[in-house]
Amino acid sequence: MNAPYPPPPPPPAAGRDRTTLWGVLGIVFGLFCCGILGIVFGWLSIRDARRNGKSQLLGWLAIAFGVVNIVASVIVRARGHYYYPYWYR
């Protein structure tokens, strides 16, 4: 049984790995703007990291910051502030 080895799978296409882009966008949006966008971009980062065999840390951070942003927004609104306390002064 001297069958040749099958050819290796092709490498991922250059320029299509957006793991870092999604992760950074998720962290920025999750911290400063919209928690939901942070969660979405974090999920996209994790998806691309799994496909390309990279670290998923940026994606998980983006999801965590998005959740923190949503929870903080709910708390601020529940306290009766419909805007952030030091804006609009």
TIMI-2910 file (N, C-alpha, C, CB; in pm, 1 decimal, decimal comma, always signed):
<rs>
+----------+----------+----------+----------+----------+----------+----------+----------+----------+----------+----------+----------+------+
!      n_x !      n_y !      n_z !     ca_x !     ca_y !     ca_z !      c_x !      c_y !      c_z !     cb_x !     cb_y !     cb_z ! resn !
+----------+----------+----------+----------+----------+----------+----------+----------+----------+----------+----------+----------+------+
!    +82,1 !   -117,0 !     +0,0 !     +0,0 !     +0,0 !     +0,0 !    +87,6 !   +124,8 !     +0,0 !    -94,0 !     -1,0 !   +119,4 !  Met !
!   +133,7 !   +159,8 !   -112,4 !   +217,6 !   +278,0 !   -126,8 !   +141,1 !   +388,5 !   -197,8 !   +346,3 !   +244,2 !   -203,4 !  Asn !
!    +25,5 !   +420,8 !   -146,5 !    -53,6 !   +527,7 !   -207,1 !     +6,2 !   +662,8 !   -168,3 !   -202,7 !   +518,6 !   -163,0 !  Ala !
!    +10,2 !   +755,8 !   -261,2 !    +66,7 !   +887,2 !   -228,1 !    -24,7 !   +962,8 !   -130,7 !    +88,3 !   +970,7 !   -356,8 !  Pro !
!    +37,6 !  +1052,6 !    -58,7 !    -39,5 !  +1135,4 !    +33,3 !   -129,1 !  +1230,4 !    -44,9 !    +53,9 !  +1214,3 !   +127,2 !  Tyr !
!   -245,6 !  +1261,7 !     +9,7 !   -331,2 !  +1359,8 !    -59,4 !   -267,7 !  +1499,0 !    -49,4 !   -476,0 !  +1360,8 !     +1,7 !  Pro !
!   -298,6 !  +1585,6 !   -142,9 !   -238,6 !  +1719,5 !   -137,8 !   -289,3 !  +1796,9 !    -15,7 !   -270,0 !  +1797,9 !   -267,5 !  Pro !
!   -205,7 !  +1883,5 !    +37,9 !   -248,8 !  +1961,6 !   +155,0 !   -358,5 !  +2060,8 !   +116,2 !   -128,7 !  +2037,0 !   +217,6 !  Pro !
!   -439,7 !  +2100,8 !   +212,1 !   -544,2 !  +2198,7 !   +179,6 !   -481,5 !  +2332,3 !   +142,4 !   -641,5 !  +2216,6 !   +298,3 !  Pro !
!   -548,0 !  +2407,4 !    +57,7 !   -490,6 !  +2535,8 !    +17,4 !   -486,5 !  +2632,1 !   +135,1 !   -570,8 !  +2597,0 !    -98,3 !  Pro !
!   -384,8 !  +2718,2 !   +138,7 !   -377,9 !  +2816,4 !   +247,7 !   -491,1 !  +2917,8 !   +234,5 !   -240,9 !  +2888,7 !   +247,7 !  Pro !
!   -529,3 !  +2982,1 !   +345,1 !   -634,8 !  +3083,0 !   +335,6 !   -593,8 !  +3195,5 !   +240,6 !   -667,2 !  +3140,3 !   +474,9 !  Pro !
!   -690,0 !  +3249,6 !   +172,7 !   -662,6 !  +3354,6 !    +75,4 !   -605,8 !  +3477,4 !   +145,5 !   -790,1 !  +3391,2 !     -2,6 !  Ala !
!   -501,9 !  +3532,7 !    +90,0 !   -439,7 !  +3651,9 !   +148,4 !   -534,6 !  +3770,6 !   +136,2 !   -304,1 !  +3683,4 !    +79,3 !  Ala !
!   -541,3 !  +3849,6 !   +240,6 !   -625,8 !  +3967,9 !   +238,0 !   -768,7 !  +3942,6 !   +281,0 !   -625,7 !  +4025,4 !   +102,3 !  Gly !
!   -805,4 !  +3819,7 !   +308,6 !   -943,0 !  +3789,3 !   +348,3 !   -955,0 !  +3765,3 !   +498,5 !   -993,7 !  +3667,4 !   +272,5 !  Arg !
!   -844,7 !  +3771,0 !   +570,8 !   -847,3 !  +3749,6 !   +714,0 !   -876,4 !  +3882,2 !   +783,7 !   -713,5 !  +3689,0 !   +763,3 !  Asp !
!   -997,9 !  +3895,0 !   +834,5 !  -1039,0 !  +4019,5 !   +898,0 !  -1060,7 !  +4000,5 !  +1048,5 !  -1166,8 !  +4072,6 !   +832,5 !  Arg !
!   -992,7 !  +3903,4 !  +1106,2 !  -1009,1 !  +3874,1 !  +1247,5 !   -977,1 !  +3995,0 !  +1333,7 !   -921,4 !  +3757,7 !  +1287,2 !  Thr !
!   -864,0 !  +4057,4 !  +1308,2 !   -822,1 !  +4172,6 !  +1388,6 !   -914,2 !  +4291,2 !  +1364,2 !   -676,5 !  +4211,2 !  +1356,7 !  Thr !
!   -954,4 !  +4312,6 !  +1240,3 !  -1044,8 !  +4424,2 !  +1209,0 !  -1174,7 !  +4411,9 !  +1286,3 !  -1074,0 !  +4429,7 !  +1058,6 !  Leu !
!  -1237,4 !  +4293,6 !  +1281,1 !  -1364,0 !  +4274,9 !  +1352,4 !  -1345,3 !  +4288,6 !  +1502,4 !  -1424,0 !  +4138,5 !  +1319,8 !  Trp !
!  -1233,9 !  +4236,1 !  +1553,3 !  -1209,2 !  +4243,5 !  +1696,3 !  -1191,3 !  +4386,8 !  +1745,3 !  -1087,5 !  +4162,5 !  +1731,2 !  Gly !
!  -1112,7 !  +4464,8 !  +1673,3 !  -1090,2 !  +4604,2 !  +1713,4 !  -1218,9 !  +4685,7 !  +1699,5 !   -977,3 !  +4667,6 !  +1628,5 !  Val !
!  -1291,8 !  +4666,8 !  +1590,8 !  -1419,2 !  +4737,3 !  +1575,6 !  -1516,3 !  +4699,3 !  +1686,4 !  -1481,3 !  +4707,1 !  +1438,9 !  Leu !
!  -1519,5 !  +4572,4 !  +1722,5 !  -1607,9 !  +4528,2 !  +1829,6 !  -1572,4 !  +4589,6 !  +1963,1 !  -1604,5 !  +4379,0 !  +1840,9 !  Gly !
!  -1442,8 !  +4599,4 !  +1992,8 !  -1400,8 !  +4659,4 !  +2119,1 !  -1435,2 !  +4807,3 !  +2121,9 !  -1250,5 !  +4639,6 !  +2141,1 !  Ile !
!  -1407,6 !  +4878,7 !  +2014,5 !  -1436,2 !  +5022,5 !  +2010,6 !  -1585,9 !  +5048,5 !  +2021,1 !  -1380,8 !  +5085,0 !  +1881,4 !  Val !
!  -1664,9 !  +4979,9 !  +1942,0 !  -1810,1 !  +5000,4 !  +1948,5 !  -1867,2 !  +4951,1 !  +2081,3 !  -1879,5 !  +4928,3 !  +1832,0 !  Phe !
!  -1814,1 !  +4841,8 !  +2133,3 !  -1862,4 !  +4789,8 !  +2260,2 !  -1833,2 !  +4881,0 !  +2376,8 !  -1803,0 !  +4656,6 !  +2286,0 !  Gly !
!  -1720,1 !  +4949,2 !  +2373,4 !  -1684,9 !  +5039,5 !  +2482,8 !  -1753,3 !  +5175,2 !  +2471,6 !  -1535,5 !  +5058,6 !  +2487,1 !  Leu !
!  -1756,1 !  +5232,3 !  +2354,0 !  -1793,4 !  +5372,9 !  +2339,9 !  -1928,9 !  +5399,6 !  +2277,9 !  -1692,6 !  +5440,7 !  +2260,1 !  Phe !
!  -1983,1 !  +5306,5 !  +2204,6 !  -2102,4 !  +5341,1 !  +2127,1 !  -2217,4 !  +5245,6 !  +2154,6 !  -2070,3 !  +5341,2 !  +1978,6 !  Cys !
!  -2221,9 !  +5140,4 !  +2081,3 !  -2337,5 !  +5049,9 !  +2082,9 !  -2293,1 !  +4911,0 !  +2125,4 !  -2406,0 !  +5044,5 !  +1943,8 !  Cys !
!  -2348,9 !  +4862,4 !  +2234,3 !  -2313,5 !  +4730,2 !  +2282,7 !  -2351,2 !  +4620,4 !  +2186,0 !  -2378,4 !  +4705,2 !  +2414,1 !  Gly !
!  -2461,3 !  +4638,6 !  +2116,4 !  -2505,7 !  +4535,2 !  +2021,9 !  -2407,0 !  +4521,7 !  +1906,7 !  -2646,4 !  +4567,9 !  +1967,4 !  Ile !
!  -2356,9 !  +4633,5 !  +1856,7 !  -2256,5 !  +4625,8 !  +1749,7 !  -2127,8 !  +4561,6 !  +1799,9 !  -2226,8 !  +4765,8 !  +1693,5 !  Leu !
!  -2092,3 !  +4587,1 !  +1924,3 !  -1975,0 !  +4522,7 !  +1981,6 !  -1990,0 !  +4371,8 !  +1985,3 !  -1949,2 !  +4575,3 !  +2120,9 !  Gly !
!  -2108,9 !  +4326,2 !  +2020,0 !  -2134,5 !  +4182,1 !  +2024,4 !  -2130,9 !  +4121,9 !  +1884,2 !  -2270,3 !  +4153,7 !  +2090,7 !  Ile !
!  -2189,8 !  +4190,2 !  +1788,4 !  -2191,3 !  +4139,5 !  +1650,2 !  -2050,3 !  +4132,6 !  +1593,1 !  -2279,7 !  +4228,6 !  +1560,8 !  Val !
!  -1972,9 !  +4240,0 !  +1610,0 !  -1835,6 !  +4239,0 !  +1557,7 !  -1748,5 !  +4137,8 !  +1632,7 !  -1773,3 !  +4379,6 !  +1568,0 !  Phe !
!  -1774,2 !  +4118,9 !  +1760,4 !  -1701,1 !  +4016,6 !  +1835,1 !  -1729,4 !  +3877,8 !  +1782,5 !  -1736,2 !  +4023,5 !  +1981,9 !  Gly !
!  -1856,5 !  +3851,0 !  +1750,5 !  -1892,1 !  +3721,1 !  +1693,6 !  -1823,7 !  +3700,7 !  +1558,2 !  -2045,2 !  +3709,0 !  +1678,5 !  Trp !
!  -1820,4 !  +3806,3 !  +1475,8 !  -1753,3 !  +3795,9 !  +1346,2 !  -1603,9 !  +3769,0 !  +1363,6 !  -1774,6 !  +3924,3 !  +1264,6 !  Leu !
!  -1543,6 !  +3831,9 !  +1463,9 !  -1401,6 !  +3809,3 !  +1490,5 !  -1375,6 !  +3665,3 !  +1533,4 !  -1351,6 !  +3905,7 !  +1598,2 !  Ser !
!  -1460,0 !  +3612,0 !  +1619,2 !  -1443,3 !  +3473,2 !  +1663,3 !  -1462,0 !  +3377,1 !  +1546,2 !  -1543,0 !  +3439,7 !  +1776,2 !  Ile !
!  -1560,1 !  +3405,2 !  +1462,5 !  -1584,6 !  +3319,2 !  +1345,4 !  -1462,5 !  +3315,9 !  +1253,4 !  -1708,2 !  +3368,5 !  +1267,1 !  Arg !
!  -1405,5 !  +3433,7 !  +1223,1 !  -1287,9 !  +3437,5 !  +1136,0 !  -1165,7 !  +3376,4 !  +1203,2 !  -1257,7 !  +3580,8 !  +1094,8 !  Asp !
!  -1153,1 !  +3393,4 !  +1335,1 !  -1039,3 !  +3334,4 !  +1406,1 !  -1044,8 !  +3182,4 !  +1399,8 !  -1036,7 !  +3381,3 !  +1552,4 !  Ala !
!  -1162,6 !  +3125,1 !  +1412,1 !  -1175,6 !  +2978,9 !  +1402,2 !  -1141,4 !  +2930,4 !  +1262,1 !  -1318,0 !  +2934,7 !  +1439,4 !  Arg !
!  -1182,8 !  +3004,9 !  +1162,6 !  -1155,2 !  +2964,7 !  +1023,5 !  -1005,6 !  +2968,5 !   +992,4 !  -1230,8 !  +3056,1 !   +925,6 !  Arg !
!   -935,0 !  +3068,7 !  +1049,0 !   -794,6 !  +3088,9 !  +1014,5 !   -698,3 !  +3037,5 !  +1121,1 !   -769,0 !  +3234,7 !   +990,5 !  Asn !
!   -749,6 !  +2978,4 !  +1227,1 !   -663,4 !  +2921,6 !  +1329,3 !   -591,8 !  +3026,4 !  +1412,8 !   -562,9 !  +2831,9 !  +1265,8 !  Gly !
!   -654,3 !  +3138,2 !  +1437,4 !   -593,5 !  +3245,4 !  +1516,6 !   -657,5 !  +3252,1 !  +1654,7 !   -607,5 !  +3381,1 !  +1444,5 !  Lys !
!   -604,0 !  +3341,9 !  +1737,1 !   -656,5 !  +3360,4 !  +1871,8 !   -793,7 !  +3427,3 !  +1866,9 !   -559,2 !  +3443,9 !  +1956,6 !  Ser !
!   -882,2 !  +3385,5 !  +1955,9 !  -1017,5 !  +3439,4 !  +1962,7 !  -1031,9 !  +3547,4 !  +2069,3 !  -1115,8 !  +3328,0 !  +1989,6 !  Gln !
!   -921,0 !  +3592,1 !  +2127,2 !   -924,6 !  +3684,2 !  +2240,3 !   -994,0 !  +3815,9 !  +2207,8 !   -784,9 !  +3711,8 !  +2287,7 !  Leu !
!   -964,0 !  +3876,6 !  +2093,5 !  -1027,0 !  +4004,5 !  +2058,6 !  -1177,9 !  +3991,5 !  +2046,5 !   -969,4 !  +4058,0 !  +1927,9 !  Leu !
!  -1224,1 !  +3883,6 !  +1991,0 !  -1367,5 !  +3862,0 !  +1977,4 !  -1436,4 !  +3848,8 !  +2111,5 !  -1393,8 !  +3739,4 !  +1894,7 !  Gly !
!  -1375,2 !  +3772,3 !  +2202,2 !  -1435,6 !  +3756,2 !  +2334,5 !  -1432,7 !  +3886,6 !  +2412,7 !  -1363,8 !  +3646,8 !  +2412,9 !  Trp !
!  -1325,8 !  +3965,7 !  +2398,5 !  -1321,5 !  +4096,6 !  +2463,9 !  -1430,3 !  +4188,4 !  +2409,3 !  -1183,5 !  +4161,5 !  +2445,2 !  Leu !
!  -1449,0 !  +4187,0 !  +2278,8 !  -1552,2 !  +4271,5 !  +2217,9 !  -1690,7 !  +4232,9 !  +2269,8 !  -1547,7 !  +4259,9 !  +2063,9 !  Ala !
!  -1717,3 !  +4104,0 !  +2280,5 !  -1846,8 !  +4059,7 !  +2332,7 !  -1863,1 !  +4102,1 !  +2478,1 !  -1861,1 !  +3906,8 !  +2319,9 !  Ile !
!  -1757,9 !  +4086,7 !  +2557,1 !  -1764,9 !  +4125,4 !  +2698,4 !  -1789,9 !  +4274,8 !  +2713,7 !  -1635,8 !  +4086,5 !  +2770,8 !  Ala !
!  -1719,6 !  +4357,1 !  +2636,3 !  -1739,5 !  +4502,2 !  +2645,5 !  -1877,8 !  +4542,8 !  +2596,0 !  -1631,9 !  +4575,9 !  +2565,4 !  Phe !
!  -1928,0 !  +4473,2 !  +2495,1 !  -2063,5 !  +4501,2 !  +2447,7 !  -2167,5 !  +4471,0 !  +2553,9 !  -2093,3 !  +4420,9 !  +2322,7 !  Gly !
!  -2151,1 !  +4359,3 !  +2623,6 !  -2244,2 !  +4323,7 !  +2730,3 !  -2234,4 !  +4424,6 !  +2844,8 !  -2215,8 !  +4180,6 !  +2781,6 !  Val !
!  -2113,0 !  +4464,5 !  +2880,8 !  -2094,9 !  +4564,4 !  +2987,1 !  -2161,9 !  +4695,6 !  +2948,2 !  -1944,4 !  +4587,5 !  +3015,7 !  Val !
!  -2148,6 !  +4735,8 !  +2822,3 !  -2212,0 !  +4859,2 !  +2776,0 !  -2363,2 !  +4850,0 !  +2786,7 !  -2171,4 !  +4889,6 !  +2631,8 !  Asn !
!  -2420,4 !  +4739,1 !  +2748,0 !  -2565,9 !  +4722,7 !  +2755,7 !  -2613,1 !  +4725,0 !  +2900,6 !  -2609,2 !  +4591,3 !  +2688,1 !  Ile !
!  -2542,7 !  +4653,9 !  +2988,1 !  -2580,9 !  +4650,3 !  +3129,5 !  -2569,4 !  +4789,2 !  +3191,2 !  -2493,1 !  +4549,9 !  +3207,0 !  Val !
!  -2460,9 !  +4861,1 !  +3161,6 !  -2443,9 !  +4996,5 !  +3214,8 !  -2553,1 !  +5090,3 !  +3163,3 !  -2305,5 !  +5051,4 !  +3177,5 !  Ala !
!  -2590,3 !  +5076,7 !  +3038,0 !  -2697,4 !  +5160,4 !  +2983,0 !  -2830,6 !  +5132,5 !  +3050,9 !  -2710,4 !  +5137,9 !  +2832,7 !  Ser !
!  -2858,3 !  +5005,5 !  +3078,7 !  -2982,6 !  +4970,5 !  +3148,0 !  -2983,1 !  +5028,7 !  +3288,6 !  -3000,8 !  +4817,4 !  +3153,5 !  Val !
!  -2869,3 !  +5020,5 !  +3357,1 !  -2861,2 !  +5075,1 !  +3492,6 !  -2879,2 !  +5226,0 !  +3492,6 !  -2727,7 !  +5038,7 !  +3556,7 !  Ile !
!  -2813,9 !  +5295,1 !  +3399,8 !  -2826,5 !  +5440,9 !  +3392,5 !  -2971,0 !  +5480,2 !  +3364,6 !  -2733,5 !  +5498,4 !  +3283,6 !  Val !
!  -3036,2 !  +5412,4 !  +3274,3 !  -3175,9 !  +5445,4 !  +3243,3 !  -3270,3 !  +5407,0 !  +3356,8 !  -3219,1 !  +5375,4 !  +3115,0 !  Arg !
!  -3240,2 !  +5300,5 !  +3428,6 !  -3325,5 !  +5259,4 !  +3540,0 !  -3317,6 !  +5357,8 !  +3656,3 !  -3286,6 !  +5119,8 !  +3587,3 !  Ala !
!  -3207,2 !  +5428,1 !  +3667,2 !  -3192,7 !  +5527,6 !  +3773,7 !  -3264,8 !  +5657,6 !  +3740,2 !  -3045,3 !  +5555,7 !  +3799,6 !  Arg !
!  -3323,8 !  +5665,8 !  +3624,6 !  -3401,5 !  +5783,4 !  +3589,2 !  -3330,6 !  +5880,2 !  +3496,6 !  -3440,4 !  +5854,3 !  +3711,6 !  Gly !
!  -3208,4 !  +5849,5 !  +3459,2 !  -3134,9 !  +5935,2 !  +3366,2 !  -3157,6 !  +5882,2 !  +3225,0 !  -2981,7 !  +5939,8 !  +3401,1 !  His !
!  -3213,6 !  +5962,3 !  +3141,6 !  -3234,0 !  +5919,8 !  +3003,3 !  -3122,3 !  +5969,2 !  +2914,1 !  -3367,9 !  +5969,4 !  +2951,1 !  Tyr !
!  -3022,2 !  +6024,2 !  +2974,3 !  -2900,7 !  +6065,0 !  +2906,7 !  -2787,6 !  +6040,5 !  +3005,0 !  -2906,6 !  +6215,4 !  +2859,4 !  Tyr !
!  -2667,6 !  +6039,3 !  +2956,6 !  -2555,1 !  +6019,5 !  +3046,8 !  -2538,7 !  +6143,5 !  +3132,3 !  -2425,0 !  +5988,7 !  +2968,7 !  Tyr !
!  -2509,2 !  +6127,5 !  +3258,8 !  -2524,7 !  +6235,6 !  +3357,5 !  -2447,8 !  +6364,3 !  +3327,5 !  -2482,2 !  +6185,9 !  +3489,8 !  Pro !
!  -2331,6 !  +6358,0 !  +3267,8 !  -2253,5 !  +6480,0 !  +3250,5 !  -2259,1 !  +6535,2 !  +3108,8 !  -2110,8 !  +6454,3 !  +3288,3 !  Tyr !
!  -2339,6 !  +6478,0 !  +3025,3 !  -2360,0 !  +6535,0 !  +2892,9 !  -2469,0 !  +6639,5 !  +2903,0 !  -2396,6 !  +6425,5 !  +2788,4 !  Trp !
!  -2475,2 !  +6726,3 !  +2812,6 !  -2581,4 !  +6827,7 !  +2801,6 !  -2584,1 !  +6924,2 !  +2919,4 !  -2716,0 !  +6760,0 !  +2789,8 !  Tyr !
!  -2474,4 !  +6950,0 !  +2983,6 !  -2473,0 !  +7047,8 !  +3093,1 !  -2440,9 !  +7183,5 !  +3040,0 !  -2372,7 !  +7009,0 !  +3201,2 !  Arg !
+----------+----------+----------+----------+----------+----------+----------+----------+----------+----------+----------+----------+------+
</rs>
